[in-house]
Amino acid sequence: MLDILLLGATGYTGRLIARYLATHPQRTAFSFGLAARSDPKLKALVREYADLAEIPAFVVDVTNADDVDRVVQRARVIINTVGPYWRWGTPVVQACVRHGRHYVDLTGEAPWVRDIIVGFDFAASHSGSVIVPCAGLDSVPSDVLAYLGNRTLKAFAGPATTVDTSTSAWELSGTGISGGTFLSILSHLEDVPKHKWEEARRDFALSPIKGVKSPPRKVFYLLPVSKPPVQGALYLMSIVNLQIVQRSWGLFELATRNPRLVLDTSRQSSGEHEDTTGLSYGSQFKYEEFLALPSRLHSLLVMLSLVIVAGAMWLFPPVRWMARRLMPRSGDGPPEEQFEAGALKITNITTSLPNAEGRTTTVRTTFRGKGEPGYFLSSIIIVECALSLVLEADHLPSFAKRGGVLTPMTAFGDVLIERLKTSGRITIESEVVL
């Protein structure tokens, strides 16, 4: 059996992931295979990159349930890059849960994630299958920042310290859009029923429990205690990122209230207990994020552009028809020479609730990436998620040992953070500032 099977290997992001797997520093410690619908494209991929010459390859049609069922059994972990996930993702998750396989993907489609939580979370926890959607740029950095902000607060001010607000400012450069991402946007507009879309936008739509209401979305944002000031506008992917962070909050909160909910079966039967008090962000936790921009004028222009473009795409089919002809086609994306020019910096400020003496503590956490963020860095992030399951299963959080539809931090926790830091492309730092 293979350790990892990459599904959608001939797509734009799939090719980047295949190359990263083939040249990974720990390459001799794991095996992997490639899977795609087109045999000629698979052969062309192998011819293009010499490092893939001996890698097993499988032809699979994700619209054929028998094909999916057959190929999923070939590996312990499935990396699924075949989107839109609303159209084609569910049979892959279903097969993984049925056969007790683990699964990670790159979706940013909150309505679909909500559906797989409802449909497969219970079954996955019984089969031991770890299902982690949103395991790329959406939404690993956001989840990491909230998690580390809480942990640094507790390390400095004591385990009883809880979070009031956590705010992240995103700075991206040198990124673009692929044909696959554009197809997912169209699927969101054309395929997802409106009530599903509205449900997924509600606070704590993916969380097992409800928390306090999130701060309202704004035209202008400002990062607390930032010098010089960091300001900006609504970040488009903040919708799904917020939902993933809130699911982590909800799962950690449940673990604090009832640790047995997250202990794996072997530890429950041995009577072993785990201290989960440090996981909780606190009942008043609130999270928000925004796209950092140079000025209020830039922020206003970005907001107006989003409203106009999104409204036109939503309301007028001819606009979507025109966009199909202007945007990148499936398999296309930012040019390779752009990979090294891109960069990512996310700054998070997390502030505690006042302690008994009325004092608060503030933590600054930064997540930096060298390289084009949307696809190049995403390929690194999702591979390190998969390798966490393959190479470091014994050190993963108890959530992963139990299974279910999880988030990056509930499934991988500190293991993933350390793997990202040793990738050579990503640095993560957290410090108390006030």
C-alpha positions in Angstrom: 0.0 0.0 0.0 1.2 3.5 -0.8 1.5 6.1 1.9 0.0 9.0 -0.2 -2.0 9.1 -3.4 -2.3 12.4 -5.2 -5.7 12.7 -6.9 -5.8 15.3 -9.7 -2.0 15.0 -10.3 -2.2 16.6 -13.8 -4.0 19.7 -12.8 -2.2 23.0 -12.1 -1.8 22.6 -8.4 -1.5 18.8 -8.7 1.6 19.2 -10.7 3.2 21.4 -8.1 2.3 19.0 -5.3 3.8 16.1 -7.3 7.1 17.9 -7.8 7.2 18.8 -4.1 6.5 15.2 -3.0 9.2 13.9 -5.4 11.9 16.2 -4.2 11.0 16.3 -0.5 13.9 16.0 1.9 12.2 13.0 3.6 11.5 11.4 0.2 13.0 8.0 1.2 10.7 7.8 4.2 7.4 7.6 2.3 5.9 6.3 -0.9 3.3 8.0 -3.1 1.4 7.6 -6.3 -0.3 9.8 -8.9 -3.9 9.6 -10.1 -5.8 11.5 -12.8 -8.5 11.1 -15.4 -6.3 11.4 -18.5 -3.7 8.6 -19.1 -1.9 10.7 -21.8 -1.6 13.7 -19.4 -0.3 11.3 -16.6 2.4 10.0 -19.0 3.2 13.5 -20.1 3.7 14.6 -16.5 6.0 11.7 -15.8 8.0 12.5 -18.9 8.3 16.1 -17.9 9.8 15.5 -14.5 12.5 12.8 -14.2 11.9 12.5 -10.4 8.4 11.0 -11.2 9.7 8.3 -13.5 9.3 5.4 -11.1 6.1 6.7 -9.3 3.0 4.5 -9.7 0.2 6.1 -11.7 -3.5 5.3 -11.9 -6.2 6.5 -14.2 -9.4 7.4 -12.3 -12.6 9.2 -13.2 -13.9 11.0 -10.1 -17.5 10.9 -11.6 -17.3 7.0 -11.4 -18.0 5.8 -7.9 -16.4 2.4 -8.6 -13.2 4.1 -9.9 -13.0 6.2 -6.8 -13.6 3.4 -4.5 -10.9 1.3 -6.2 -8.2 3.9 -6.2 -8.8 5.2 -2.6 -7.9 1.7 -1.3 -4.4 2.1 -2.8 -3.1 4.5 -0.1 -3.2 5.5 3.5 -3.7 9.2 2.8 -5.5 10.8 -0.2 -4.5 14.4 -1.3 -7.5 15.5 -3.4 -7.0 18.5 -5.7 -10.0 17.8 -8.0 -12.4 20.6 -7.7 -14.9 22.1 -7.7 -15.4 20.0 -4.6 -19.2 20.7 -4.5 -19.4 18.7 -7.8 -16.8 16.0 -7.3 -15.5 15.9 -3.8 -18.1 14.0 -1.9 -17.6 10.5 -3.4 -13.9 10.7 -2.6 -14.6 11.6 1.1 -17.2 8.9 1.2 -14.8 6.3 -0.1 -12.1 7.4 2.4 -14.5 7.1 5.3 -15.7 3.7 4.2 -12.2 2.3 4.0 -10.7 4.1 6.9 -8.3 6.2 4.8 -7.2 9.7 5.6 -8.0 12.7 3.4 -6.8 16.3 2.9 -7.8 18.8 0.2 -7.5 22.4 -0.9 -11.2 23.5 -0.9 -12.4 26.9 0.1 -16.0 25.9 -0.4 -17.7 26.4 3.0 -21.1 25.0 1.9 -19.5 21.8 0.8 -17.4 21.5 4.0 -20.6 21.9 6.0 -22.3 19.1 4.1 -19.4 16.7 4.6 -19.3 17.5 8.4 -23.1 16.6 8.6 -22.7 13.6 6.3 -19.5 12.0 7.4 -18.1 13.3 10.8 -19.7 10.6 12.9 -18.9 7.8 10.5 -15.3 9.0 10.1 -14.8 9.0 13.9 -15.9 5.3 13.9 -13.7 4.2 11.0 -10.7 6.2 12.3 -10.6 8.3 9.1 -9.1 11.7 9.5 -10.8 14.1 7.0 -9.2 17.6 6.8 -10.7 20.0 4.2 -9.2 23.5 3.7 -5.6 22.2 4.1 -3.8 24.8 2.0 -3.5 28.6 2.0 -7.2 28.3 2.8 -7.3 27.9 5.8 -4.1 26.6 7.5 -2.4 30.0 8.2 -5.6 31.4 9.9 -6.0 28.3 12.0 -2.3 28.3 13.0 -2.3 32.0 14.0 -5.4 31.7 16.3 -4.0 28.5 17.8 -0.5 30.0 18.5 -1.9 33.2 19.8 -3.9 31.4 22.4 -0.9 29.1 23.3 1.5 32.0 23.7 -1.0 33.9 25.9 -1.3 30.9 28.2 2.4 30.3 28.4 3.0 33.9 29.5 -0.1 34.8 31.6 -1.1 31.3 32.9 -3.3 28.4 31.7 -6.5 30.2 32.9 -6.0 33.0 30.4 -8.6 33.2 27.7 -8.8 35.1 24.4 -10.9 38.2 23.8 -10.1 39.0 20.1 -7.8 37.6 17.5 -7.2 39.7 14.3 -5.1 38.7 11.3 -3.9 41.1 8.6 -3.0 39.4 5.3 -0.3 40.7 2.9 0.1 38.8 -0.4 2.3 39.6 -3.4 3.0 37.8 -6.7 -0.1 35.6 -6.7 -2.8 35.0 -9.3 -5.7 32.7 -10.1 -5.8 29.2 -11.7 -8.4 27.8 -14.0 -9.4 25.4 -11.3 -10.0 28.1 -8.8 -12.1 30.0 -11.3 -14.2 26.9 -11.9 -14.8 26.6 -8.2 -16.0 30.2 -8.1 -18.4 29.5 -11.0 -19.6 26.4 -9.3 -20.3 28.4 -6.1 -22.4 30.8 -8.1 -24.2 28.3 -10.4 -24.4 25.0 -8.5 -24.7 25.7 -4.8 -28.3 26.3 -3.7 -28.8 29.7 -2.2 -30.0 28.3 1.2 -26.8 26.2 1.5 -24.7 29.3 0.8 -26.6 31.3 3.4 -26.3 28.6 6.0 -22.5 28.3 5.5 -22.1 32.1 6.0 -23.6 32.1 9.5 -21.4 32.4 12.5 -20.2 29.0 13.7 -21.8 27.2 10.8 -19.1 24.5 10.9 -18.6 24.5 14.7 -20.2 21.8 16.9 -21.2 24.5 19.4 -22.0 28.2 19.1 -19.9 31.0 20.5 -20.2 34.8 20.9 -21.1 36.8 17.8 -18.3 37.7 15.5 -17.4 41.4 14.9 -19.4 42.8 12.0 -17.7 43.0 8.6 -16.4 46.4 7.9 -15.3 48.6 5.0 -12.1 49.6 6.8 -10.1 47.4 9.2 -7.2 48.3 11.5 -4.8 45.9 13.2 -4.6 46.6 16.9 -1.3 47.8 18.5 0.5 48.0 15.1 3.2 50.5 14.5 3.2 51.8 11.8 -0.6 51.2 11.5 -1.7 48.3 9.4 -5.1 48.9 7.7 -7.1 47.3 5.0 -10.3 45.9 3.6 -12.3 42.7 3.7 -10.3 39.6 2.6 -12.5 37.5 0.3 -11.3 34.2 1.7 -12.0 35.3 5.3 -15.5 33.7 5.0 -14.2 30.1 5.0 -11.1 30.9 7.1 -13.3 32.3 9.9 -15.5 29.1 9.7 -12.5 26.8 10.0 -11.1 28.8 13.0 -14.5 28.7 14.6 -14.7 24.9 14.1 -11.3 24.6 15.8 -12.6 26.7 18.7 -15.7 24.6 19.0 -13.8 21.3 19.0 -11.2 22.5 21.5 -14.0 23.9 23.7 -15.8 20.5 23.7 -12.5 18.8 24.5 -12.1 21.1 27.5 -15.6 20.4 28.8 -15.4 16.6 28.1 -11.9 15.2 27.3 -13.3 11.8 26.6 -14.9 13.1 23.5 -11.4 13.4 21.8 -9.5 10.5 23.3 -8.8 7.6 21.0 -10.4 4.2 21.9 -7.1 2.6 23.2 -6.5 5.4 25.7 -10.2 5.4 26.8 -10.0 1.6 27.5 -6.8 2.0 29.5 -8.3 4.7 31.7 -5.7 7.2 30.6 -6.7 10.9 30.7 -5.3 13.9 28.9 -5.0 17.5 30.1 -7.0 19.4 27.6 -7.4 22.7 29.5 -4.8 24.4 27.4 -6.7 23.9 24.2 -9.7 26.2 25.0 -9.5 29.7 23.5 -12.3 30.7 26.0 -16.0 31.3 25.7 -15.6 34.9 24.6 -13.2 34.2 21.7 -13.7 36.3 18.5 -11.8 36.1 15.3 -11.5 38.4 12.2 -9.1 39.0 9.4 -8.6 41.4 6.5 -6.4 42.2 3.5 -3.7 44.7 4.4 -3.6 47.7 2.0 -1.6 50.9 1.8 -4.5 53.4 2.5 -8.2 53.9 3.0 -8.6 54.8 -0.6 -7.1 51.4 -1.7 -9.5 49.7 0.8 -12.5 51.5 -0.6 -11.5 50.7 -4.2 -11.0 47.0 -3.4 -14.4 46.9 -1.7 -16.1 48.6 -4.6 -14.4 46.2 -7.0 -15.5 43.2 -5.0 -19.1 44.3 -4.8 -19.3 45.2 -8.5 -17.6 42.1 -9.9 -19.3 39.7 -7.5 -22.7 41.3 -8.1 -22.3 41.2 -11.9 -21.1 37.5 -11.8 -24.0 36.6 -9.5 -26.8 38.4 -11.4 -25.9 38.3 -15.0 -25.1 35.0 -16.8 -23.6 36.9 -19.8 -20.9 38.2 -17.5 -20.0 34.7 -16.4 -20.0 33.6 -20.1 -17.5 36.4 -20.9 -15.4 35.6 -17.8 -15.1 32.0 -19.0 -13.4 33.2 -22.1 -11.1 35.7 -20.4 -9.9 33.8 -17.2 -7.3 31.0 -17.2 -8.6 27.6 -18.4 -8.4 24.4 -16.3 -4.8 23.4 -15.8 -3.5 26.9 -16.2 -2.3 29.3 -13.6 0.4 31.8 -12.6 3.6 31.3 -14.6 6.5 29.4 -13.0 8.8 32.4 -13.1 6.3 34.1 -10.7 6.9 31.5 -8.0 10.0 33.0 -6.5 8.8 36.6 -6.8 5.7 36.0 -4.6 5.5 36.3 -0.8 3.1 36.0 2.1 3.1 37.8 5.4 0.2 37.5 7.9 0.4 39.4 11.2 -2.0 38.4 14.0 -2.7 40.3 17.2 -4.4 38.3 19.9 -5.5 39.9 23.1 -6.7 38.3 26.3 -9.7 39.1 28.5 -8.7 41.0 31.6 -7.4 38.9 34.5 -8.4 39.3 38.2 -6.3 42.5 38.4 -7.9 43.9 35.3 -4.7 43.5 33.1 -4.7 42.2 29.6 -2.0 40.5 27.6 -1.4 41.0 23.9 0.5 38.6 21.6 1.8 39.2 18.0 2.1 36.1 15.8 3.5 36.2 12.3 3.2 33.7 9.4 5.6 34.4 6.6 6.1 32.5 3.3 8.7 32.8 0.6 7.1 32.1 -2.8 3.8 32.6 -4.7 1.2 32.1 -2.0 -2.0 30.8 -3.7 -0.5 27.7 -5.3 3.2 27.3 -4.7 3.0 27.7 -0.9 -0.4 25.9 -0.8 1.3 22.8 -2.4 3.9 22.8 0.4 1.3 23.3 3.1 -0.9 20.4 2.0 2.0 18.0 1.5 3.2 18.7 5.1 -0.4 18.1 6.3 -0.4 14.7 4.5 3.1 13.8 5.8 2.0 14.6 9.4 -0.4 11.7 9.0 2.1 9.4 7.4 5.4 10.1 9.3 4.3 11.5 12.7 1.0 9.8 13.5 2.1 8.9 17.0 2.6 12.5 17.9 -0.6 14.0 16.5 -3.4 15.4 18.8 -5.9 13.0 20.2 -8.5 14.3 17.7 -6.5 12.7 14.9 -6.2 9.4 16.7 -10.0 9.3 17.0 -10.9 10.5 13.5 -13.6 12.7 12.1 -14.0 15.8 9.9 -11.3 18.0 11.5 -9.5 21.2 11.0 -5.7 21.7 10.5 -5.0 22.5 14.1 -7.3 19.9 15.7 -5.8 17.2 13.4 -2.2 18.2 13.2 -1.5 20.9 15.9 2.2 21.4 16.8 3.4 18.7 14.4 2.3 20.6 11.4 3.6 23.9 12.7 7.1 22.4 13.1 6.9 20.7 9.7 6.1 24.0 8.1 8.9 25.8 9.9 11.4 23.2 8.7 10.2 23.4 5.1 12.6 26.2 4.3 9.8 28.3 2.9 7.7 29.3 5.9 8.6 31.0 9.2 6.2 31.3 12.1 6.9 33.4 15.2 4.9 34.3 18.3 5.7 36.8 21.0 4.1 38.8 23.8 4.1 42.5 23.0 2.0 44.1 25.8 
